[in-house]
Amino acid sequence: MTTLTTILGTLPMCFQTEGSAAMVQPIGLAIVGGLTSSTFVTLFFIPVLYSLMMKEKKSSETGIPAAVAELAAGGNLPAKTGDVQAEIIANQSVQDDIIEMLEQVIPDIQYTVIPTVTGRGGDNYKLGTTTWPEQNFMMLAYMKKEDISMVQAAVAFLKKKFPKEGIKLFLVES
Protein backbone atom coordinates (compact mmCIF):
# COMPACT_ATOMS: atom_id res chain seq x y z
CA MET A 1 0.00 0.00 0.00
CA THR A 2 2.89 2.35 0.79
CA THR A 3 4.52 1.45 -2.51
CA LEU A 4 1.28 2.11 -4.39
CA THR A 5 0.89 5.58 -2.87
CA THR A 6 4.54 6.38 -3.66
CA ILE A 7 4.07 5.30 -7.28
CA LEU A 8 0.86 7.32 -7.63
CA GLY A 9 2.48 10.35 -5.97
CA THR A 10 5.49 10.18 -8.29
CA LEU A 11 3.49 9.75 -11.54
CA PRO A 12 3.07 13.52 -12.14
CA MET A 13 6.88 13.83 -12.19
CA CYS A 14 6.99 11.38 -15.11
CA PHE A 15 4.69 13.44 -17.36
CA GLN A 16 6.13 16.95 -16.83
CA THR A 17 8.13 17.91 -19.92
CA GLU A 18 8.23 21.72 -19.98
CA GLY A 19 10.63 24.04 -18.20
CA SER A 20 12.64 23.05 -15.18
CA ALA A 21 10.22 20.17 -14.44
CA ALA A 22 11.82 18.29 -17.35
CA MET A 23 14.93 17.86 -15.17
CA VAL A 24 13.06 15.68 -12.62
CA GLN A 25 11.29 13.53 -15.25
CA PRO A 26 14.12 10.92 -15.41
CA ILE A 27 14.08 10.64 -11.61
CA GLY A 28 10.30 10.12 -11.63
CA LEU A 29 10.57 7.45 -14.32
CA ALA A 30 13.30 5.65 -12.37
CA ILE A 31 11.27 5.72 -9.14
CA VAL A 32 8.03 4.52 -10.76
CA GLY A 33 9.76 1.85 -12.82
CA GLY A 34 11.86 0.56 -9.93
CA LEU A 35 9.00 0.44 -7.44
CA THR A 36 6.66 -1.21 -9.95
CA SER A 37 9.14 -3.90 -10.95
CA SER A 38 10.25 -4.62 -7.36
CA THR A 39 6.61 -4.86 -6.23
CA PHE A 40 5.85 -7.31 -9.04
CA VAL A 41 8.90 -9.42 -8.16
CA THR A 42 8.08 -9.39 -4.44
CA LEU A 43 4.36 -10.12 -4.71
CA PHE A 44 4.23 -12.49 -7.69
CA PHE A 45 7.53 -13.81 -9.00
CA ILE A 46 9.20 -14.84 -5.69
CA PRO A 47 6.14 -16.72 -4.28
CA VAL A 48 5.64 -18.60 -7.57
CA LEU A 49 9.34 -19.47 -7.75
CA TYR A 50 9.30 -20.62 -4.10
CA SER A 51 6.25 -22.83 -4.56
CA LEU A 52 7.78 -24.43 -7.65
CA MET A 53 11.07 -25.13 -5.89
CA MET A 54 9.57 -26.38 -2.61
CA LYS A 55 6.67 -28.31 -4.04
CA GLU A 56 6.59 -31.80 -2.57
CA LYS A 57 5.50 -34.58 -4.87
CA LYS A 58 2.21 -36.02 -3.75
CA SER A 59 0.67 -39.31 -4.63
CA SER A 60 -2.05 -38.35 -7.10
CA GLU A 61 -4.85 -40.52 -5.79
CA THR A 62 -4.35 -40.30 -2.00
CA GLY A 63 -2.62 -36.98 -1.38
CA ILE A 64 0.06 -38.79 0.67
CA PRO A 65 3.60 -37.48 0.19
CA ALA A 66 5.58 -39.74 -2.12
CA ALA A 67 8.30 -40.44 0.47
CA VAL A 68 5.71 -41.72 2.98
CA ALA A 69 4.03 -43.87 0.33
CA GLU A 70 7.40 -45.41 -0.59
CA LEU A 71 8.16 -46.29 3.04
CA ALA A 72 4.77 -47.87 3.55
CA ALA A 73 5.03 -49.90 0.35
CA GLY A 74 8.58 -51.05 1.10
CA GLY A 75 7.66 -52.77 4.36
CA ASN A 76 11.05 -51.97 5.91
CA LEU A 77 9.57 -50.26 8.94
CA PRO A 78 10.54 -51.45 12.43
CA ALA A 79 7.00 -51.83 13.77
CA LYS A 80 5.38 -55.08 12.75
CA THR A 81 1.74 -55.94 12.90
CA GLY A 82 1.10 -58.21 15.82
CA ASP A 83 3.24 -56.18 18.23
CA VAL A 84 1.58 -55.18 21.47
CA GLN A 85 1.73 -52.05 23.61
CA ALA A 86 1.12 -52.56 27.31
CA GLU A 87 0.13 -49.55 29.37
CA ILE A 88 0.71 -49.95 33.09
CA ILE A 89 -0.52 -47.27 35.48
CA ALA A 90 0.29 -47.60 39.17
CA ASN A 91 1.37 -45.72 42.27
CA GLN A 92 4.92 -44.37 42.06
CA SER A 93 5.87 -46.41 45.12
CA VAL A 94 5.86 -49.63 43.04
CA GLN A 95 7.51 -48.23 39.90
CA ASP A 96 10.90 -49.87 40.50
CA ASP A 97 9.27 -53.21 41.35
CA ILE A 98 7.23 -53.21 38.13
CA ILE A 99 10.20 -52.30 35.93
CA GLU A 100 12.44 -54.89 37.59
CA MET A 101 9.82 -57.65 37.27
CA LEU A 102 9.11 -56.93 33.59
CA GLU A 103 12.82 -56.81 32.75
CA GLN A 104 13.22 -60.20 34.42
CA VAL A 105 10.36 -61.93 32.60
CA ILE A 106 10.97 -60.26 29.20
CA PRO A 107 14.68 -59.40 28.87
CA ASP A 108 14.31 -57.59 25.50
CA ILE A 109 11.30 -55.47 26.54
CA GLN A 110 11.27 -51.88 25.32
CA TYR A 111 9.50 -49.30 27.41
CA THR A 112 8.99 -45.65 28.21
CA VAL A 113 8.19 -44.34 31.69
CA ILE A 114 6.17 -41.20 32.26
CA PRO A 115 7.13 -40.43 35.87
CA THR A 116 4.20 -38.31 37.02
CA VAL A 117 0.64 -38.96 35.93
CA THR A 118 -2.23 -37.24 37.69
CA GLY A 119 -5.89 -38.08 37.42
CA ARG A 120 -8.76 -39.94 39.02
CA GLY A 121 -8.71 -43.68 39.50
CA GLY A 122 -11.39 -46.01 40.76
CA ASP A 123 -11.06 -44.95 44.40
CA ASN A 124 -10.06 -41.30 44.41
CA TYR A 125 -8.00 -38.56 42.81
CA LYS A 126 -4.21 -38.90 42.48
CA LEU A 127 -3.11 -35.30 42.01
CA GLY A 128 0.16 -35.05 43.91
CA THR A 129 -1.12 -32.22 46.09
CA THR A 130 -1.18 -31.91 49.89
CA THR A 131 -4.80 -33.06 49.82
CA TRP A 132 -4.07 -36.07 47.58
CA PRO A 133 -0.31 -36.62 47.95
CA GLU A 134 -0.11 -39.83 45.96
CA GLN A 135 1.08 -39.74 42.37
CA ASN A 136 0.92 -42.36 39.69
CA PHE A 137 3.36 -43.21 36.94
CA MET A 138 2.70 -44.67 33.52
CA MET A 139 4.79 -47.24 31.71
CA LEU A 140 4.35 -47.86 28.01
CA ALA A 141 5.95 -51.19 27.14
CA TYR A 142 6.37 -52.63 23.66
CA MET A 143 6.60 -56.38 23.08
CA LYS A 144 5.76 -59.31 20.86
CA LYS A 145 2.31 -60.84 21.01
CA GLU A 146 3.65 -64.06 22.54
CA ASP A 147 4.93 -62.10 25.58
CA ILE A 148 1.45 -60.94 26.65
CA SER A 149 0.88 -63.86 29.02
CA MET A 150 4.20 -63.17 30.80
CA VAL A 151 3.26 -59.51 31.31
CA GLN A 152 -0.21 -60.44 32.56
CA ALA A 153 1.28 -62.96 35.00
CA ALA A 154 3.88 -60.45 36.24
CA VAL A 155 1.23 -57.78 36.80
CA ALA A 156 -1.06 -60.28 38.56
CA PHE A 157 1.83 -61.27 40.85
CA LEU A 158 2.57 -57.62 41.66
CA LYS A 159 -1.12 -56.90 42.30
CA LYS A 160 -1.13 -59.68 44.91
CA LYS A 161 2.11 -58.40 46.45
CA PHE A 162 0.88 -54.75 46.51
CA PRO A 163 -2.94 -54.94 46.69
CA LYS A 164 -3.50 -51.27 47.64
CA GLU A 165 -1.31 -49.65 44.94
CA GLY A 166 -3.89 -49.67 42.13
CA ILE A 167 -1.81 -51.40 39.48
CA LYS A 168 -3.70 -51.41 36.15
CA LEU A 169 -2.70 -53.09 32.87
CA PHE A 170 -4.09 -52.13 29.46
CA LEU A 171 -3.08 -53.99 26.29
CA VAL A 172 -3.27 -52.41 22.84
CA GLU A 173 -2.52 -54.47 19.73
CA SER A 174 -0.95 -52.70 16.78
Secondary structure, DSSP 4 states (H G I P E B T S, - for coil): -HHHHHHHHHHHHHH--SGGGGGTHHHHHHHHHHHHHHHHIIIIIHHHHHHHHHPPPB-TTT--BHHHHHHHHHT--S--TT-EEEEEEEEGGGHHHHHHHHHHH-TT-EEEEEEEE-EE-SSSEE--SSSS---EEEEEEEE-GGGHHHHHHHHHHHHHHSTTS--EEEEEE-
